[in-house]
Amino acid sequence: MNTDAPNAFQLLGIRTFAIGVPGSEDAREFLSELAEAGGTLRNNNCYYGPAPSDGNCHFDMTTSNNFSFDLLDALSKINAEILSCSFSIPETTAGASVDLTRVKLKLNQSEIPFVPNKP
């Protein structure tokens, strides 16, 4: 396997997502290896092996009945994963409780909605 995906992930923290499209059935094992090397396994119980039917570690759409829907779904899942972020907000600051309604987030000069995660 080429070293670009594992090096990008291991050295730079850049993940590689793999999507199998109709016609890539024989590459399922490689695409699953690529997903693993790129740090984007679909689940912890995925597998890949020597048979062309092996490999479910990547987004596999080779048997999709509605390719455009499934591709959009996969891209939405990838988008949600790479654009998500979380950070801790202290419960108190200088002895006073933090008012979450006054928290403001800015990204590239634009204010974005703040949605607190409840533990």
N, C-alpha and C positions, 0 to 999 in steps of 0.2 A: 504494500500500500504506500502511496505517496506520503511523505512526511509533513506536508503542509497543514493538514487538519490537526494531527496531534501536536505539532509544534505550535500552531496558533493557539490551541487550547492550553497546553502545558506551559508555554513560555509567556503568552500574552493574555491568557484568560478569554480568548475569543472562541466562542462555541460555533460548531458547524452542525447545521440541521440538514438531514438527508430526506428527500422525498422521492419515492419510487412511483413512476408514472407507467401507464400501460406501454408495454414494450420493454420494460426493464426487469421483467420477471427473472431472467437469468442473473441479474446483478443483486438480488436480494441479500445474499451473504455479504457482498462488498458494501452495500449501502448500510447494512446493520453495523458492520465493522467501522464504517465512516462515522456513523452516529455515536458509537461508543468512543472512538478516538477523539471526536469533537465534543464530548461531554454532554450529549443530548439523547441518552437512552430514553425510549418511550416509557419504559417501566423497568423495575429491578428484576423482573422475571423473564425478560426477553431472551431470545436465543438466536444464534446463527450457526450454520453448519455448511457442509459441502453440497447438499442437495439444492437444486434451483428453487425448491419450495421453501427452503429454510430462510429465516431472517425476518424478525418482526420487531427489531429494535429501532427502526426508522418509521417515518410516515409512509406506509405502503398503500398505494392506491391502484395497484395493478389489477385488482378484481373489482374495482368500484363500479357500482351501477349508475352513479351520478357523479362523474368526475369533477365537474365544476363546483358542485356543492361540497364534495369532500376536500377538494383543494382549498376552497375558501375557508372551510372549517380548520384544516391543518394550518393555514397561514394565520388565521385568527388566534389559534392556540399558541403558535410561535410568537406572534406579536404580543399577546398578553404576557407570555413568559419573559420576553426580553425587555419589555417596557415597564415591568412591575418593579417597584422598589419599596423598601421599608426602612424605617429608621426609628429609633427610640426617642420619645419625648419625655423628659423628666416630669414626674407628677407634681413636683414643687420647684419653684425657683425663688431664691432669696426668702424662703419661708412661706411663700404664698402659693396656692394651687395654680396650676397652669390652666387658663381658660382656652379650651380647644376651639371655641367659636372664633377666637381672635388669631388663630394660627393661619398664616398665609404662605403659600408656596409659589415660587416663581421658577420658570424654566424658560431660558432664552428670552428674557424680558417679558414673558407672558405669565399672568397669574393662572394657576391651575387649581381645580377644586381639591380641597383637603378632605379626605374621608378617613376618619380614625378607625383603626382596627380594634375591635374589642377582644380582649384575651379570653 
